[in-house]
Amino acid sequence: MHAAVALRGITKRFPGVVANDRVDFEAAAGEVHALLGENGAGKTTLSNILTGLYRPDEGEIVLSGRTVEFHSPRDAIDAGIAMVHQHFRLVSPFTVAENVVLGDHRDIGRAFLLRSRAIERRVQELSDRYRLAVHPRARIWQLSLGEQQRVEVLKALYQDARILILDEPTAVLTPQEAAALFETIRAMAADGRTVIFISHKLHEVKAVSDRVTVLRGGRSIATVEAADATPRSLASLMVGREIDTARRKNGRGEASEEAVLEVVGVSAEGDRGALAVKDVTFTVCGGEIVAVAGVAGNGQRELAETIAGMRAPSNGKLRVAGRALRGGDPREAIAAGVAYVPEDRLGTGVAPGLSVASNVVMKSYREPPASRGPFLRLGRIRELAQGLMQRYDVRASGPGVPARQLSGGNLQKVVLAREFSGKPVVLVAASPTRGLDVTGIETVHAYLREAAGRGVGVLLVSEDLDEILALADRIVVMYEGTIAGECDAGTSTVEELGLLMAGGEEKHT
């Protein structure tokens, strides 16, 4: 195989940071090449250089043996390079065909309103050829997240991209949808295209890639054959030490028989007024980790917010350790012992403009030692924050630094430190590792296991089945706001869970 793209000695500096340090990367035509690395390892910067968004300070880009320079993303597109971003860039009211041709600067793109039928035929041809089933005239708002992912891939294929970068392409897909996407990726490679696959899911890297390049600290550490690697060896290359990727083994044996969280016939409205949670019933026992699985948008977020008191239920009852909760009252939920780690850590989990110390005591500033009567004890607050920062390895210059200056992983540690320090009865953790690297995921998982080991009932809301199978004792699957099934984590398979997530046959333990 000859090199379709080669990056040689790529260096990119930002103020105070060397994002890429003499990085070498090479991918062949007809190859699926995975790019791995922790958050901050330089993957995004390298992708932005290859797609013309950044220009390297040093090094060169070589396409099919010819050195090229990109002055804009348009130059990269013209050279046959396209990127499918993790967060979709689609216009909801437009049709599939209109989104696919949007921004195309070729003649057919300029006249797409006049030649819409020709465009639709071309989109349909690509859809059929690469098994990307989606109707050209369907509007984006009518499509599932999996179908929207297909539209993003069709955009790249329509532009005749020969080099495609896929950034976390399975983040919103069921296992069955991910498997179908892998077939498409292999078909694109068989057609002579080069696919650069970026993912934190190591088993997916093994399943679809030919080779793997690992970045660490802005440098290219190694390139290995995917067939010769294991998830453990890849994780070790990413972080420079051994990582435990095994499933949780302590299981239900250490859980009590007493329910610390009871959700009985709960329904709740979504942001648009329609019911997002529909007659949901389940329990969580002390020391147990119960996971709520499902594709994004099936009511999981609304359920978590209802339990945390941030959203009022329209029907049903909530009880924590036998205490009935009044819906829509966060303070009462906190008083009953409900801790909440929201999925949007920056928008909901912290106040970005306040210091780390202020965020840590946000729920306990009325209580000793943070206050004495009506007066805050700022010195004690700083001491408390400093201690929690050390315990949870929050890396910041001090407790007075604004939360917005912290990385995603350190922000998550601040939220966990605050929620855990309140000695919760129930911990609701919504997508607690989203966007974190291998080290951050390992740390958060250890915190959740520790909480369960102390008798806390943990409700884990996640779209990542690897995470669920690594942590959970029981799994509740949601589909369109209802419980599609309940499974034992020790005996469930990814295929069974994926079927339930897609609205398949109901299963109970």
TANOR-V880486 format. One line per field, one symbol per residue. ss: DSSP state (H for helix, E for strand, C for the rest). phi: phi as a letter, one per 20 degrees, with the letter a starting at -180 (. if undefined). burial: 1 if it has 16 or more other ideal C-beta (glycine too) atoms within 10 Angstrom, else 0. A space follows every 10 residues. Layout:
BEGIN
ss=???
phi=???
burial=???
END
This chain:
BEGIN
ss=CCEEEEEEEE EEEECCEEEE EEEEEEEECC CEEEEEECCC CCHHHHHHHH CCCCCCCEEE EEECCEEECC CCHHHHHHCC EEEECCCCCC CCCCEHHHHH HCCCCCHHHH CCCCCHHHHH HHHHHHHHHC CCCCCCCCEH HHCCHHHHHH HHHHHHHHCC CCEEEEECCC CCCCHHHHHH HHHHHHHHHH CCCEEEEECC CHHHHHHHCC EEEEEECCEE EEEEEHHHCC HHHHHHHHHC CCCCCCCCCC HHHHCCCCEE EEEEEEEEEC CCCCEEEEEE EEEEECCCEE EEECCCCCCH HHHHHHHCCC CCCCEEEEEE CCEECCCCCH HHHHHHCEEE ECCCHHHHHC CCCCEHHHHH CCCCCCCCCC EECCEECHHH HHHHHHHHHH HCCCCCCCCC CEHHHCCHHH HHHHHHHHHH HCCCCEEEEE CCCCCCCHHH HHHHHHHHHH HHHCCCEEEE EECCHHHHHH HCCEEEEEEC CEEEEEEECC CCCHHHHHHH HCCCCCECC
phi=.effbcdcmf ccdcgncdfc clfdbbcefn dddeddrfgn foffffffff enfddffbnb dcdlndfccd dagfffffen dccdefefdc egfefgffff efnfefgfff dffecfffff fffffffffd ldfaegefeg feefffffgf ffffgffffm fecdddelfd gddfgfffff ffffffffff enedddddbe efffgffdee ccdddbmnde eaccfffeec gfffffffdn bfcedfffdf lfgeefeefe ccdclecbee fenffdccle caccefnddd dddqfgndof ffffffffne cefeancccd lnefdefmcg ffffffoedc dffefeecfc egfefgffff dgecfedfef bcmedfdfff fffgffffff fdlfebfrfe ffffeeffff ffffffffff felfecdddd lfdgneefff fgffgfffff fffenfedde dbdeffffff deeccdddbl ndeercceff dfdgffffff fenfffccf
burial=0011111101 1100000111 1010111111 1111111111 1111111111 1101010010 1010000001 0010011011 1111010001 0000111111 1001000010 0100110011 0111011001 0101110001 0011111111 1111111110 1111111111 1111111111 1101100110 0011111111 1101110111 1111110111 1001010010 1011111110 0010100100 1000100011 1110011110 0000111101 0111111111 1111101111 1111111111 1010010111 1000101000 0111011111 1110110111 0000111111 1111000001 1000001000 1101110110 0101010010 1110011111 1111111111 1001111111 1111111111 1111101110 1100111111 1111111111 1111111110 1111111010 0101011111 110100100
END
